[in-house]
Amino acid sequence: MTAEWGYGKTEAPSGAESLPRKRGGTGDYKGAALIVIFMAKRTTKKVEDDTINEIVSRKLEKVVAEIGITIENSSYVHGEYDWVITFTAEDIRQAKKFSDTFVAMHPGYIEKVTIMQTLMCIKKQYVLNPEKMKLKEFL
């Protein structure tokens, strides 16, 4: 089985079948080359009930699917940022479009966003990258 590890394709260890393989329900990555980490810090503005319901209903996931984005993880967190989302994108322009969409869907609530590109996954969904030693090429 072949799996995407952030820098190219490699043979995945047994058990990797549990890794998410679908993008947009098509069964392939449609050229997705990036795993992106998106972090958002909110303002101190009180969040209205309508906005909370929109977040809980996962409307963002449906909207960004139309631009070819698949959200892998979405977490409300404690720290400098309030929300962390990881998703796959074809390129940095598509990742930026995700960011713009996120901010537009939450007007007045977003103070700051940061987009980070994953260069290499060492471990993903409990599966250790069998080519983790390639990290030496990055360091």
C-alpha positions in Angstrom: 0.0 0.0 0.0 1.2 3.5 -0.8 0.7 6.4 1.6 1.3 10.1 1.5 3.8 11.2 4.2 4.1 14.9 3.4 7.2 14.8 1.1 6.3 12.2 -1.4 5.0 8.6 -1.6 6.4 5.8 0.3 5.4 2.2 1.1 3.4 2.4 4.3 3.6 -0.2 7.1 0.8 -2.6 7.7 -2.0 -1.0 9.6 -1.7 2.2 7.5 -5.0 1.2 5.8 -6.7 3.1 8.6 -5.1 6.4 7.4 -7.7 8.6 5.7 -7.2 8.2 1.9 -10.2 10.0 0.5 -10.3 13.7 -0.6 -13.6 15.2 -1.4 -15.2 11.8 -1.5 -13.5 10.9 -4.8 -11.1 8.2 -3.3 -7.9 10.0 -4.4 -5.9 13.1 -3.5 -6.5 15.0 -6.8 -2.9 16.2 -6.7 -3.0 17.3 -3.0 0.6 18.0 -2.2 0.4 19.9 1.1 -0.7 19.0 4.6 -1.5 22.4 6.2 -1.8 23.4 9.8 -4.1 26.4 10.2 -4.3 28.3 13.5 -6.8 31.0 14.4 -6.9 33.4 17.3 -10.3 34.9 18.0 -11.2 38.4 19.2 -12.8 39.1 22.6 -16.1 39.7 20.9 -18.9 37.5 22.4 -19.7 34.7 20.0 -23.4 34.8 18.9 -25.6 31.7 19.1 -26.0 31.6 15.3 -22.2 31.5 14.9 -21.8 28.8 17.5 -24.5 26.7 15.7 -22.6 27.2 12.4 -19.4 26.0 14.0 -21.1 23.0 15.6 -22.9 22.1 12.3 -19.5 21.8 10.6 -20.6 24.3 7.8 -17.0 25.2 7.2 -16.3 21.6 6.1 -19.1 21.7 3.6 -18.1 25.1 2.2 -14.3 24.3 1.8 -15.1 20.9 0.2 -16.4 22.9 -2.8 -12.8 24.4 -3.3 -11.2 20.9 -2.9 -10.1 21.1 0.7 -10.5 18.1 3.1 -10.3 18.9 6.8 -8.4 16.2 8.6 -8.6 17.5 12.2 -10.3 20.5 13.8 -9.7 21.3 17.5 -10.7 24.1 19.9 -7.6 24.6 22.0 -6.2 26.5 25.0 -3.2 28.6 24.3 -2.0 31.5 22.1 -4.5 30.3 19.4 -8.1 29.2 19.9 -8.6 26.9 16.9 -6.2 24.5 15.1 -7.3 22.8 11.9 -5.2 20.5 9.7 -6.2 19.9 6.1 -4.9 18.9 2.7 -4.4 21.3 -0.2 -3.1 21.2 -3.7 -0.9 24.2 -3.2 -0.3 27.3 -0.9 -2.9 29.3 -3.0 -5.6 26.8 -2.1 -4.5 26.9 1.5 -4.8 30.7 1.5 -8.2 30.4 0.0 -9.2 28.2 2.9 -7.9 30.9 5.3 -9.8 33.7 3.5 -13.0 31.6 3.6 -12.6 30.8 7.3 -12.1 34.5 8.1 -15.1 35.6 5.9 -17.3 33.0 7.6 -16.5 34.5 11.0 -16.5 38.3 10.5 -15.4 40.3 13.6 -14.3 37.1 15.4 -10.9 36.4 14.0 -7.9 38.5 15.3 -5.1 36.5 13.7 -4.5 33.4 11.6 -1.3 31.5 10.8 -0.8 28.9 8.0 2.0 26.4 8.3 3.0 23.8 5.7 4.0 20.4 7.0 7.3 19.4 5.5 7.4 15.8 6.8 5.2 13.7 9.1 7.2 11.6 11.5 4.0 9.9 12.9 0.5 10.3 11.7 -2.6 8.7 13.2 -0.5 6.3 15.3 1.5 5.1 12.3 5.2 5.8 12.4 6.7 7.0 9.0 9.0 4.1 7.9 11.2 6.7 6.2 11.5 9.0 9.2 15.3 9.1 8.8 14.8 11.3 5.7 14.2 14.1 8.3 18.0 14.5 8.3 17.6 16.0 4.8 15.6 18.8 6.3 17.7 19.5 9.4 
